[in-house]
Amino acid sequence: MTLENGYLLKHRYRILDILGQGGMGAVYRAVDENLDITVAIKENSFFSDDYARQFQREAKVLASLRHPNLPRVFDYFVIEGQAQYLVMDYIEGDDLRQWMSRGEGITEIEALQIGIAICNALIYLHSRVPAITHRDIKPGNIKLTPGGEIVLVDFGLVKILHENEVTTTAAKAMTPGYSPPEQYGDEPTDHRSDIFSLGATLYAALSGYLPEDSLARTTGKAELTPLRSYQPHLCRQTRLAIEKALSLRFEDRWQSARDFKQALISARDMLPAELKAKSRLAPSEPPDSENGEGFLSTTEGAERRIQAVFLWFKNLDPVWSIFSAAIGLLLLVLLISFIRPPGFQQMFSGAFQITPTDLVMIEADLTQNEDPITTGMVDTLGPTPSPVPTEDEIVPIEAVPSPTPVGGSGGVIAFVSERTGLPQIWLVDVNSRETTQLTDIEDGACQPDWSPNASQLVFTSPCTGKRSRYPGSRLYIIDLENGALTPLPASLEGDYDPAWSPDGEWIAFTTLVNNRSQLAKINVNDLRMVRLSDNDFQDSSPAWSPDGTRLAFVRVYGYAQIWLMDPEGENAVQFTLSGMIDNSNPTWFPDGNLILFSQALGLGSPSKQLYGMRLEDIGQSKEYPIKPRKYLDYVPLMDNVDVSPDGFWLAFDYWYFDKLSDIYVMTFPGASLIQLTDHTRMDYDPVWAPLP
C-alpha cells in the first residue's frame, strides 16, 4: 500500500511526501523523529521469494558502505504483510535528469566531473568483498546537491557478486538506452555492466539524446550514433572514453571503473581553462584508491603536489606573509644571540644519554599533553629521565646530531635527487651535510634500500620521477665498494618498492601482475622468488619488522590502509582504520612496537603528513600525528619517513613554503628540525644506513 503523508512508520519515521513510485514499491521523504533528520525510505512491496531475499541481503551489505559519493543506508526492517524498507540519507537537490531537461544543458566539464565522481563510487563498490554492482546507473539516479556534490543513489537493483553465481530474476531490470545487452538475457553481469550504464548516462547528458538501445545494437537493428554527430566540438578524448564504455562486448569496454576514471581525468585535463570554468559543480579531485595512497602516478603527480602547496600560500595575505617573515627572522636572531641554555652542549656532547622513550616523555612535558602521539604512549613508557631538558634546551637549527648515535657509517642517508635531471641515488653525510652522487643510470634510479650490513643498496630502475607505480621497472643491487651493478630477475610487467630483510636473505618488493600490484620476495643468494599476495586487492610498499617476523604493507581495500602479514604472505590483518583517508609508506620503529606512515591531509588530497600507531592498538583507530613542534606557521607536508637505527632521529621528505621537497631530519617525536639538503630540484625518499 502507498503510505500517506503524515503516516508514522515503525513509530519513528514520519512520512512527508512520496518521491517516486513503481510497480514494486515507492520511495518516500520522511523525518526520523528520533534524530530529527530528513531521510529517504525505499519500500519493496513485492514479496516473491527472489525479491525478498535479494532485498534483505543487499540491505545488510549496503548498511556497511561509507563513501562521499554514496548515501548512507542505516536502517532496514520488515513489516509483515506490508513491505520491506530501507532507510538512507535524503540527498538534497535535483537529479541529473532534471539538469538535462533545463535549457542550459550539461557542459563538457560538468559531464566529466560527474563521470569521475561516479567512477569513484564504483571503484569503492566494485572493490567490496564480495563485489557490489549498482546495475541501474542513469541520470535519474545521480543527485547533484546545492553545494555541487555528486551522489549515486537508488540501490534498488544492486547485485552482490558471488563467484559463478547467475543473476537472479529479482536482480534483473532494464532501462532502455542505459542497460548493457547482458542485462536483457541470461548472461551474467559484472562490474563492466556499470561502466556501460555510466557511459550511456554521460552520452545522454552531453548529446541530449539516449544512445541506441544495446539490445537493438546487438541484433543489428541499430548502430551507435557517434557523439561528434551531436556535439562536434567535444574534446576527442571525451568522445573516445565514453564510446569505449558503450562497447557491446565486455572485453571491449574499460575493464575497470579506475581505467574509465583515468580516461575521463585525461580528457578533463585536455580542456582549455575557459571550458573548465563552465561548471556549476564543486571542483574536487576524487580519491585515487588504486595508488592508495591517494597518490598520483603520472608526471602530473609531482606538479599537482607543487600546485597544492603553492595554492595554499597564494591564499595568504601578502602583507601578513611579509610581517610574519620579519617577526620570525627577528625571533630567530634573538634566539641565536641570547639563548644559551646551560645544558645545551651537554645535551649533544653525550654528557647524558637521551633515548627515544625519554624523548616521548620530554615532549609530553613540553606540550602539556596536547599532542596525541605523546599522551597515547606515556602510560607504557619508563620513568622521566634526569636531568630533563627544558623547552628552550631543545633548539631547532642549532642542534646537530652527534656522529655516534645517528647510525650507519657515521650517519649516512641514501636518498633520491632529481638535481641532475632524471632521479638518481645520492648519499648525504648527516653531520657534514655533504652529498655524493652514487648512481648515474641513463634511465634513472630511485627507491633505495640498504642491505643490513650497509655494503649494498637495492633500488628501482627505470625511474623518471616520484611515482607510486613503476611499470616496466626492475630491481638492481649496487655494491658500494666497487660500484658493481647486479640486476635481479625481472617480472613481465614491472617490479619496484624493494625492502631488504633484516637477516639479509630476502628482498620483498611490489610486482605487477595483470596490471595489479602484488607483493613478492626474492632470495638474494639463489634468486628464488616467492609470491606473498595473490588476490584481487592492490598490495604494495612492503616493510620488514626489525625481527623479520612480519611485513607491513599497503592494501587498497576501498581505500589504502596499512596491513600486516607474516613473511610467507599468510595471516594478513588490517592495521590502520583511517576510514576514507589513504595511508602509505609504512616504516617500523627499531623496537618493533610502533609503525610510522604517511597519511593524506584529507579525502583525495595529494599532500601528506606523518602519523604513528602502536601495534598494541591494532583495530582501534589510534593514529597520532608526528610533526615538528616549532615553526608551525605553515602546514608541514611530510612523506617517506625513515627511522635511524637507534630510533633517535627521523628522516623524511619535507615541503617548506614555496620550495620543492628536501630531506629533513628531526629527533623523535618532533624536536630539532634540521634541513639536510637544499636544492632547486626535488630530493626525496631518504633511508638511513644501518649501523656498521
C-alpha positions, 0 to 999 in steps of 0.5 A, a space after each residue: 500500500 502507498 503510505 500517506 503523508 503524515 503516516 508514522 512508520 515503525 513509530 519513528 519515521 514520519 512520512 512527508 511526501 512520496 518521491 517516486 513510485 513503481 510497480 514494486 514499491 515507492 520511495 518516500 521523504 520522511 523525518 526520523 523523529 528520533 534524530 530529527 533528520 530528513 531521510 529517504 525510505 525505499 519500500 519493496 512491496 513485492 514479496 516473491 521469494 527472489 525479491 525478498 531475499 535479494 532485498 534483505 541481503 543487499 540491505 545488510 551489505 549496503 548498511 556497511 558502505 561509507 563513501 562521499 559519493 554514496 548515501 548512507 543506508 542505516 536502517 532496514 526492517 520488515 513489516 509483515 504483510 506490508 513491505 520491506 524498507 530501507 532507510 538512507 540519507 535524503 540527498 538534497 537537490 535535483 537529479 541529473 535528469 532534471 539538469 538535462 531537461 533545463 535549457 542550459 544543458 550539461 557542459 563538457 566539464 560538468 559531464 566529466 566531473 560527474 563521470 569521475 565522481 561516479 567512477 569513484 563510487 564504483 571503484 569503492 563498490 566494485 572493490 567490496 568483498 564480495 563485489 557490489 554492482 549498482 546495475 541501474 546507473 542513469 541520470 535519474 539516479 545521480 543527485 547533484 546537491 546545492 553545494 555541487 556534490 555528486 551522489 549515486 543513489 537508488 540501490 534498488 537493483 544492486 547485485 552482490 557478486 558471488 563467484 559463478 553465481 547467475 543473476 537472479 530474476 529479482 536482480 534483473 531490470 532494464 532501462 532502455 538506452 542505459 542497460 548493457 545487452 547482458 542485462 536483457 538475457 541470461 548472461 551474467 553481469 559484472 562490474 563492466 555492466 556499470 561502466 556501460 550504464 555510466 557511459 550511456 548516462 554521460 552520452 545522454 547528458 552531453 548529446 541530449 539524446 539516449 544512445 541506441 538501445 544495446 539490445 537493438 545494437 546487438 541484433 543489428 537493428 541499430 548502430 551507435 550514433 557517434 557523439 561528434 554527430 551531436 556535439 562536434 566540438 567535444 574534446 576527442 578524448 571525451 568522445 573516445 572514453 565514453 564510446 569505449 564504455 558503450 562497447 557491446 562486448 565486455 572485453 571491449 569496454 574499460 575493464 575497470 571503473 579506475 581505467 574509465 576514471 583515468 580516461 575521463 581525468 585525461 580528457 578533463 585535463 585536455 580542456 582549455 581553462 575557459 571550458 573548465 570554468 563552465 561548471 556549476 559543480 564543486 571542483 574536487 579531485 576524487 580519491 585515487 584508491 588504486 595508488 592508495 595512497 591517494 597518490 598520483 602516478 603520472 608526471 602530473 603527480 609531482 606538479 599537482 603536489 607543487 600546485 597544492 602547496 603553492 595554492 595554499 600560500 597564494 591564499 595568504 595575505 601578502 602583507 601578513 606573509 611579509 610581517 610574519 617573515 620579519 617577526 620570525 627572522 627577528 625571533 630567530 636572531 634573538 634566539 641565536 644571540 641570547 639563548 644559551 641554555 646551560 645544558 645545551 652542549 651537554 645535551 649533544 656532547 653525550 654528557 647524558 644519554 637521551 633515548 627515544 622513550 625519554 624523548 616521548 616523555 620530554 615532549 609530553 612535558 613540553 606540550 602539556 599533553 596536547 599532542 596525541 602521539 605523546 599522551 597515547 604512549 606515556 602510560 607504557 613508557 619508563 620513568 622521566 629521565 634526569 636531568 630533563 631538558 627544558 623547552 628552550 634546551 631543545 633548539 631547532 637549527 642549532 642542534 646537530 646530531 652527534 656522529 655516534 648515535 645517528 647510525 650507519 657509517 657515521 650517519 649516512 642517508 641514501 636518498 633520491 635527487 632529481 638535481 641532475 635531471 632524471 632521479 638518481 641515488 645520492 648519499 648525504 653525510 648527516 653531520 657534514 651535510 655533504 652529498 655524493 652522487 652514487 648512481 648515474 643510470 641513463 634511465 634513472 634510479 630511485 627507491 633505495 634500500 640498504 642491505 643490513 650490513 650497509 655494503 649494498 643498496 637495492 633500488 628501482 630502475 627505470 625511474 623518471 620521477 616520484 611515482 607510486 607505480 613503476 611499470 616496466 621497472 626492475 630491481 638492481 643491487 649496487 655494491 658500494 665498494 666497487 660500484 658493481 651493478 647486479 640486476 635481479 630477475 625481472 617480472 613481465 610487467 614491472 617490479 619496484 618498492 624493494 625492502 631488504 630483510 633484516 637477516 639479509 636473505 630476502 628482498 620483498 618488493 611490489 610486482 605487477 601482475 595483470 596490471 595489479 600490484 602484488 607483493 613478492 620476495 626474492 632470495 638474494 643468494 639463489 634468486 628464488 622468488 616467492 609470491 606473498 599476495 595473490 588476490 584481487 586487492 592492490 598490495 604494495 610498499 612492503 616493510 620488514 619488522 626489525 625481527 623479520 617476523 612480519 611485513 607491513 604493507 599497503 592494501 587498497 581495500 576501498 581505500 589504502 590502509 596499512 596491513 600486516 602479514 607474516 613473511 610467507 604472505 599468510 595471516 594478513 590483518 588490517 592495521 590502520 582504520 583511517 576510514 576514507 583517508 589513504 595511508 602509505 609508506 609504512 616504516 617500523 620503529 627499531 623496537 618493533 612496537 610502533 609503525 610510522 606512515 604517511 597519511 593524506 591531509 584529507 579525502 583525495 588530497 595529494 599532500 601528506 603528513 606523518 602519523 604513528 600507531 602502536 601495534 598494541 592498538 591494532 583495530 582501534 583507530 589510534 593514529 597520532 600525528 608526528 610533526 615538528 613542534 616549532 615553526 608551525 606557521 605553515 602546514 608541514 607536508 611530510 612523506 617517506 619517513 625513515 627511522 635511524 637505527 637507534 630510533 633517535 632521529 627521523 628522516 623524511 621528505 619535507 615541503 617548506 613554503 614555496 620550495 620543492 621537497 628536501 630531506 629533513 631530519 628531526 629527533 623523535 617525536 618532533 624536536 630539532 628540525 634540521 634541513 639536510 639538503 637544499 636544492 632547486 630540484 626535488 630530493 626525496 625518499 631518504 633511508 638511513 644506513 644501518 649501523 656498521 
